[in-house]
Amino acid sequence: MKNFRKELLVIVLTIFLSVNATAQNKGSSVSESDSKIEKQDKKKKKKRKKKVKLPNIDLSHWKVTLPVLNEKGKPYEIEPPEILDFAKNQKAQPYMYIDSTKGAIVFHAMPTNSKTANTKYTRSELREQMVPGENNVNWTFKQGGIMKGKLAMDQTTRDSDGKYHRTIIMQIHGRLTDEQRDLIGAKDNNAPPILKIYWDKGKIRVKTKILKNLNATDEEILHEDAWDNDDGFNFEQEVGFRKFTLEVKVSEGKMVIILNGSEYKVYENVHIRRWGVFENYFKAGNYFQSRDEGSFSKVRFYELEVSH
């Protein structure tokens, strides 16, 4: 009987130890599984955080013109400080929005009835305002200025010949002072753009102005018809749909355009010197150069800065 009791005690003890070990193993297994799931969740959260990128662009000194009409039937514009919240503006969202996966502002333009004066094309384009909300404070070449951007063509359509539609991505636009406007009897303060930089079939093309008559007086050159377009210049590099940098530097009698920090185009001539009579402002974005039905382009700006 004693032997039987001993055997029974051994059996019970064995069963107890076996059950306890199994429970511990299960607990360890659950703990390891929970730990793995927790680590996976953390990795997923980190990935989600990494995906959200914001453009490095301060819009406090820019206004934007969009290819949609306002309540007065004119191109819709957003000035500072409202432009700082453009991402929440439902009217702006189809034409100017943040791509948080790329960390860029996208400027989307297509043919519409929203055209500014003296042009047949539409735009989703920023206009520099040295004083926020004020168009009448601008700069001269003597005062100088630098505009630098990192950007890329996102999408653009093709014409009937299969060639990509082009768009103007940066400009320096001239402006008459009120005194100059009144002197020549102009209807507004508009003056020609001294610089247009195009995305043109995957390359960067530059156009500037030249005087028709080098002997014209300072008053005569205030008229738009005193100026003609030059033949243009193409940078050798092909940017295609890749990211690239553009820098524009102006000083008295000189204008320099730099592509990707390695290719330069320098304008330093009598035409640039005579241009010194005008005030100017920078522009950047997507000034689309087509009226073809169904055409459009989207330009991404990752960085944009201006200094004077």
PEFENLIN-V385199 format. One record per helix or strand of 2 or more residues. SS is the DSSP state (hx for helix, st for strand). FROM is the first residue (numbers start at 1). TO is the last residue. If there is no record, write none. Layout:
[[SS,FROM,TO] [SS,FROM,TO]]
//
This chain:
[[hx,2,51] [st,56,57] [st,62,69] [st,75,78] [hx,82,88] [st,96,99] [st,104,110] [st,123,128] [st,145,156] [st,167,175] [hx,178,184] [st,190,200] [st,203,211] [hx,220,222] [hx,224,226] [st,227,229] [st,233,238] [st,244,251] [st,254,259] [st,263,267] [hx,270,277] [st,279,288] [st,296,307]]
//
